[in-house]
Amino acid sequence: MTQRTKQILILALLVFVMATSAACDAKGEASQINDAAVIAAEDTAFVPEFSEARMLDTIKLLSSKDNARITGFDGESIAADYLTEQFTSMGLDVSEQTFPVKAYVCTNLELKVTTDADRIVGEAKALSYSAATPAGGITADVVPLGMGAEGDYVGKDVKGKVVLMQRGGEFFFIKTARAAQKGASAVLFYDPNSEGAISATLTELSKIPAVSITRADGQALEESVLSGTAVTVSLNMEVTHEDSTSKNIIAVYKSTDNPEGKRVIVGAHYDGVDTPAANDNASGAAVILEMAKALSDQKIALPYDVAFVSFGAEEIGLIGSEQYVYNLSREEKDSVIAMLNFDMVGVGDAFDIGSADGFTAPELIKTTRETLKDMGYTPTTSVTDRSDHAPFAQAGIDAIYVQVGPFHDYHTDLDTIDVIQPEMLTKVCELGTKLIIDKIPEALLANQ
């Protein structure tokens, strides 16, 4: 019998005794009162009180600028201070974990694309950790390479050229490094599934410049070259990269009955790329704040602690979550029952859940899938190691991610608060609290 079930039965029994003595003159009425009292007692165990307005306010604050929360700069630091303040106001045990990062920003970008017929000048963005151009810039012909895989170079002369690639298949830094190895002078990326120029990261400083352009411009360039039209790019880019810091915000909801120190971790990264970054991932940051407030306001009794962790520096390579896991002792790792990671949960009507490798956390995935089905959703299941659950899985901890979609405009300037669907934020909070309160002990606690 779970702790929650015990609470409900005790409350129901007390209300039954009170209702019977108060309604002894009318047996029929007493029966109705008792039934209603039992229902009320069940409801008092946990009545979700999620505020869509409060979550939207958080997202609005976190995504108020075009470059809202770039790792290592003021925007990320301001967001961290806000999250610390909010968790502290709930009475949680809050700490900060600070670690070094390389802060990067493009300070100047000039891109001109010229064809025999006309001049195409559109939106362009430097990928984070892209190299600057040499003094005076680069001027070179364009060579389309499809996805930019190894096989796409066969029969292509790219030495000294600017190569054009679509997003997808491999990481940006792998494609950029391959292009540099083949002798290309720069890389242009475009996303075939998103309209705007994307913001993305190479995780470390590249050897050649890497820039994204819009889908319309990318497709136009590709078509021009393939039709035999000469296309030339002139690129000039200046960048700043410097030593800085980021931090994780750790807010612990303490159990009053947890002698073995068991813990569930609920996480979401709060940093962003050079965009407003409303859905990716101010939405996740807002959702775990709301879950924490719901638990703390109602003082829900749990057989384990819950650590709500807002991770910094996710976008430059999962640095925050890696630091968190690295600093856990062996005993602390063993005490973690499960890790739930919420990343991009404010746009779409379909849930996607999964693990870092397709093999770990099968019981947790199964439980989450069943919970969503009870809520009226049929989730998809996929595999990715590109979010903050991955370092936990690599450390042997049952960890999954939860995502809502479809949403193709992440890492673009279209990722604004206007696209957020408040009702979906509430559904994600409902899923998270159901897992925390009811489902995780059933799935995993007995195996600890």
C-alpha positions in Angstrom: 0.0 0.0 0.0 1.4 3.3 -1.0 1.8 6.3 1.4 -0.9 8.2 -0.6 -3.3 5.3 -0.3 -2.8 5.1 3.5 -3.5 8.9 3.8 -6.7 8.6 1.7 -8.0 5.6 3.8 -7.3 7.4 7.1 -9.0 10.6 5.9 -11.9 8.7 4.6 -12.4 6.8 7.9 -12.3 10.0 9.9 -14.8 11.7 7.7 -17.0 8.6 7.7 -17.2 8.6 11.6 -17.9 12.3 11.7 -20.6 12.0 9.0 -22.3 9.0 10.7 -22.6 10.7 14.1 -23.8 14.0 12.5 -26.5 12.4 10.4 -28.0 9.7 12.6 -31.5 11.0 12.2 -31.7 10.4 8.4 -30.2 7.1 7.2 -30.7 7.9 3.5 -29.0 11.2 3.8 -26.2 9.8 5.9 -25.4 7.3 3.2 -25.2 10.1 0.6 -23.1 12.2 2.9 -20.7 9.4 3.6 -20.2 8.7 -0.2 -19.6 12.4 -0.8 -17.2 12.6 2.1 -15.1 9.7 0.8 -14.8 11.4 -2.6 -13.8 14.6 -1.0 -11.2 12.9 1.1 -9.7 11.3 -2.0 -9.6 14.7 -3.7 -7.8 16.3 -0.8 -4.8 14.0 -1.3 -3.6 16.0 -4.3 -5.8 18.5 -6.3 -3.7 19.9 -9.2 -3.6 23.7 -9.0 -1.5 24.7 -12.0 -1.5 28.3 -13.1 -1.2 28.8 -16.8 -0.8 32.5 -16.3 2.1 32.0 -13.9 3.9 29.7 -16.4 3.3 32.2 -19.2 4.7 35.0 -17.1 7.9 32.9 -16.4 8.3 32.1 -20.1 7.7 35.8 -21.1 10.4 36.9 -18.6 12.9 34.3 -19.8 12.3 34.9 -23.5 12.0 38.7 -23.6 15.0 39.3 -25.9 16.2 37.9 -29.2 19.3 36.6 -27.5 17.6 35.8 -24.3 19.8 33.3 -22.4 23.0 32.5 -24.3 25.3 30.4 -22.1 27.8 32.4 -20.1 26.3 35.8 -20.7 24.1 38.1 -18.7 20.8 36.7 -19.9 21.5 33.2 -18.6 22.7 34.7 -15.3 19.6 36.8 -14.9 17.4 33.7 -15.6 19.4 31.7 -13.0 18.8 34.4 -10.4 15.1 34.4 -11.1 14.8 30.6 -10.8 16.7 30.7 -7.5 14.4 33.3 -6.2 11.2 31.5 -7.3 12.3 28.1 -5.8 13.4 29.8 -2.6 10.0 31.5 -2.2 8.4 28.0 -2.1 10.4 27.1 1.0 12.6 24.5 -0.8 16.2 23.8 0.0 17.9 25.7 -2.8 21.6 25.6 -3.9 23.6 26.7 -6.9 26.3 24.7 -8.6 28.7 26.9 -10.6 31.1 25.7 -13.3 33.3 27.2 -16.0 32.2 27.6 -19.7 33.4 29.2 -22.8 31.0 32.1 -23.6 30.7 32.8 -27.3 28.9 35.5 -29.4 29.1 36.7 -33.0 29.7 40.5 -33.0 29.5 41.1 -36.7 28.2 39.1 -39.7 28.0 40.2 -43.3 26.8 37.8 -46.0 26.2 38.5 -49.6 25.2 35.8 -52.1 25.6 36.7 -55.8 24.3 34.9 -58.9 24.6 35.7 -62.6 21.0 36.8 -62.5 20.4 38.6 -59.3 21.7 39.2 -55.8 20.3 37.2 -52.8 20.8 38.8 -49.4 18.7 37.2 -46.6 18.8 36.4 -42.9 22.0 34.8 -41.7 23.3 33.6 -38.3 26.7 32.3 -37.1 26.6 28.9 -35.4 27.9 29.2 -31.9 31.6 28.5 -31.7 32.0 29.1 -35.4 35.5 30.4 -36.4 35.7 34.0 -37.6 36.6 34.7 -41.2 40.2 35.8 -41.9 40.7 39.6 -42.1 39.1 40.8 -45.2 36.5 38.0 -45.3 36.0 35.1 -47.7 34.7 35.2 -51.3 34.2 31.8 -53.0 31.9 29.7 -55.1 29.1 27.6 -53.6 29.0 23.8 -53.8 25.7 22.1 -52.7 26.4 18.9 -50.7 22.9 17.7 -49.7 23.2 16.5 -46.1 27.0 16.9 -46.0 27.6 13.2 -45.3 30.9 11.6 -46.4 29.3 10.1 -49.5 28.0 13.6 -50.6 31.6 14.7 -51.3 32.2 12.0 -53.9 33.1 13.7 -57.2 32.8 17.2 -55.7 35.7 19.7 -55.7 35.2 21.7 -52.5 38.8 23.0 -51.9 38.5 26.7 -51.2 34.8 26.7 -51.8 31.8 27.5 -49.6 29.8 24.3 -49.1 26.0 24.3 -48.7 24.3 21.7 -46.5 20.9 20.8 -45.1 20.4 20.3 -41.4 20.0 16.7 -40.2 21.6 13.3 -40.0 24.8 14.2 -38.1 25.8 16.9 -35.6 26.7 20.3 -36.9 30.2 20.1 -35.6 30.8 16.8 -37.4 29.7 18.2 -40.7 31.7 21.4 -40.2 34.9 19.5 -39.2 34.5 17.2 -42.2 34.1 20.2 -44.5 37.3 21.8 -43.0 39.2 18.5 -43.5 38.1 18.4 -47.2 39.5 21.9 -47.7 36.3 24.0 -47.8 36.6 27.6 -46.7 33.2 27.9 -45.0 29.9 26.1 -44.5 26.3 27.4 -45.1 23.5 25.4 -43.4 19.8 25.6 -43.9 16.9 23.7 -42.3 14.5 22.1 -44.8 11.8 21.9 -42.1 12.0 25.4 -40.7 11.6 28.8 -42.4 14.1 30.9 -40.6 17.9 30.8 -40.2 18.6 28.4 -37.3 20.7 29.0 -34.2 22.8 26.0 -33.4 26.1 25.1 -31.6 29.3 23.4 -32.7 30.2 22.8 -29.0 33.8 23.9 -29.6 35.6 26.4 -31.8 35.6 25.3 -35.4 38.4 25.6 -38.0 36.3 27.3 -40.6 33.2 29.6 -40.4 29.8 28.0 -40.2 26.6 30.1 -40.9 22.9 29.3 -41.2 20.6 30.9 -43.8 16.9 30.7 -44.4 15.2 27.7 -46.1 14.1 29.9 -49.0 17.7 31.2 -49.6 19.2 27.7 -49.2 16.9 26.1 -51.6 17.3 29.0 -54.1 21.1 28.7 -54.0 20.9 24.9 -54.4 18.6 25.2 -57.4 20.7 27.9 -59.0 23.9 25.9 -58.8 22.2 22.7 -60.0 20.8 24.6 -63.0 24.3 25.7 -64.0 24.2 29.2 -62.6 27.4 30.4 -60.9 26.9 31.4 -57.3 29.4 33.3 -55.2 29.4 34.0 -51.5 31.1 36.9 -49.8 31.3 36.4 -46.0 32.8 38.5 -43.3 32.4 37.5 -39.6 33.8 38.6 -36.3 33.3 36.7 -33.0 34.1 37.0 -29.3 34.7 34.0 -27.1 35.8 34.2 -23.5 36.0 32.4 -20.2 32.8 32.6 -18.2 30.6 30.6 -15.9 27.2 29.0 -15.9 25.3 27.3 -13.0 22.7 24.7 -12.1 19.9 25.6 -9.8 19.0 22.7 -7.4 15.8 23.0 -5.4 15.0 20.0 -3.1 11.5 19.2 -1.9 12.3 17.2 1.3 10.5 14.0 2.3 9.5 13.7 6.0 9.9 9.9 5.8 12.9 9.0 3.8 15.5 7.3 6.0 17.5 5.9 3.0 17.8 9.3 1.3 16.1 8.3 -2.0 15.6 11.0 -4.6 13.8 11.6 -7.8 15.3 14.3 -10.1 13.1 16.5 -12.3 15.1 18.6 -14.7 14.9 21.1 -17.5 17.6 23.3 -19.0 17.0 27.1 -18.9 19.7 28.4 -21.2 19.1 29.1 -24.8 20.8 29.8 -28.1 20.8 33.2 -29.9 17.0 33.4 -30.1 14.1 34.2 -27.7 14.1 30.4 -26.8 10.6 30.4 -25.5 9.8 26.7 -26.2 13.4 25.6 -26.1 13.4 25.6 -23.2 11.8 28.4 -21.1 8.7 26.1 -21.4 10.5 23.3 -19.5 11.9 25.7 -16.9 8.4 27.1 -16.3 6.8 23.6 -16.0 9.2 22.3 -13.4 8.7 25.5 -11.4 5.0 24.9 -11.5 5.3 21.3 -10.4 7.5 22.3 -7.5 5.0 24.9 -6.4 2.1 22.5 -6.6 3.9 20.0 -4.4 5.2 22.5 -1.9 1.8 24.4 -1.6 -0.1 21.2 -0.8 2.7 19.6 1.2 2.4 16.2 -0.4 3.9 13.4 1.6 6.3 11.3 -0.5 8.7 8.4 0.3 11.6 10.2 -1.3 13.0 13.7 -1.9 12.4 15.4 -5.2 15.2 17.5 -6.6 14.0 20.1 -9.2 17.1 21.0 -11.2 17.4 23.8 -13.7 20.4 23.1 -15.8 22.6 25.7 -17.4 24.8 25.3 -20.5 22.7 22.5 -22.1 22.9 24.1 -25.6 26.7 24.0 -25.8 26.9 20.3 -25.0 25.0 19.2 -21.9 27.6 20.8 -19.7 25.3 21.6 -16.8 23.9 18.1 -16.5 27.3 16.5 -17.0 28.6 18.6 -14.1 25.7 17.6 -11.9 26.2 13.9 -12.5 30.0 14.2 -12.2 29.7 15.8 -8.8 27.5 13.0 -7.4 29.1 10.5 -5.1 28.6 6.8 -5.7 26.2 6.7 -2.8 24.3 9.7 -4.2 24.0 8.1 -7.6 22.7 4.9 -6.1 20.0 7.0 -4.2 18.5 8.4 -7.4 15.4 6.4 -8.2 14.7 8.2 -11.6 15.4 11.3 -13.6 12.6 13.0 -15.6 13.8 15.6 -18.2 11.4 18.1 -19.7 12.7 19.7 -22.9 10.4 21.7 -25.3 7.0 21.0 -23.8 4.9 24.1 -24.8 4.0 23.6 -28.5 2.2 20.8 -30.2 -0.5 18.2 -29.4 1.6 15.0 -29.3 3.9 13.6 -26.6 7.3 12.0 -27.4 9.1 10.1 -24.6 12.3 8.1 -24.7 15.7 7.3 -23.4 19.3 8.1 -24.4 20.1 4.7 -26.0 16.8 2.8 -26.5 17.7 0.2 -23.8 17.8 1.9 -20.4 14.8 2.8 -18.2 12.3 0.4 -19.8 10.0 0.4 -16.8 10.0 4.2 -16.5 9.2 4.5 -20.2 6.4 2.0 -19.9 4.9 3.7 -16.9 5.1 7.1 -18.6 3.5 5.7 -21.7 0.6 4.1 -19.7 0.1 7.3 -17.7 -0.2 9.3 -21.0 -2.7 6.8 -22.4 -4.8 7.3 -19.3 -4.7 11.0 -20.0 -5.9 10.4 -23.6 -2.6 10.6 -25.4 -0.8 8.0 -27.5 2.8 8.9 -27.2 5.6 8.1 -29.6 8.9 6.7 -28.3 12.2 7.7 -29.6 15.9 7.8 -28.7 18.2 10.8 -28.3 21.3 11.6 -26.3 21.1 15.3 -27.1 19.4 16.5 -23.9 20.0 16.5 -20.2 18.8 13.0 -19.4 21.7 11.5 -21.3 24.5 12.0 -18.6 22.2 10.4 -16.0 21.6 7.4 -18.3 25.3 7.1 -18.9 25.9 6.9 -15.1 23.4 4.0 -14.8 20.4 6.0 -13.6 16.9 5.4 -15.0 16.4 8.6 -17.0 13.9 9.6 -19.7 13.0 12.8 -21.6 9.5 14.2 -22.2 8.9 16.4 -25.2 5.8 17.8 -27.0 5.5 18.5 -30.7 5.7 18.8 -33.5 7.8 22.0 -33.3 10.2 22.7 -36.2 11.1 26.3 -35.3 13.3 25.7 -32.3 16.7 27.4 -32.6 15.1 30.1 -34.8 13.8 33.6 -34.1 10.3 32.2 -34.4 10.6 30.5 -31.0 8.7 33.2 -29.2 6.1 33.2 -26.5 3.4 33.7 -29.2 3.7 30.0 -30.1 3.3 28.6 -26.6 0.1 26.7 -25.9 -0.8 27.2 -22.2 -3.1 24.2 -22.1 -0.2 21.9 -23.0 1.9 23.3 -20.2 -0.8 22.2 -17.8 -1.0 18.8 -19.4 2.8 18.4 -18.9 2.5 19.5 -15.3 -0.3 16.9 -14.8 1.9 14.2 -16.3 4.9 15.1 -14.2 3.1 15.2 -10.9 1.3 11.9 -11.6 4.6 10.3 -12.2 6.2 11.9 -9.1 3.3 11.1 -6.7 1.9 7.8 -7.9 3.7 6.1 -10.7 7.4 6.2 -10.0 7.2 4.2 -6.8 5.2 1.5 -8.5 7.6 1.3 -11.4 10.9 1.5 -9.7 10.9 2.0 -5.9 10.5 -1.7 -5.2 13.6 -2.4 -7.2 15.8 -0.1 -5.2 
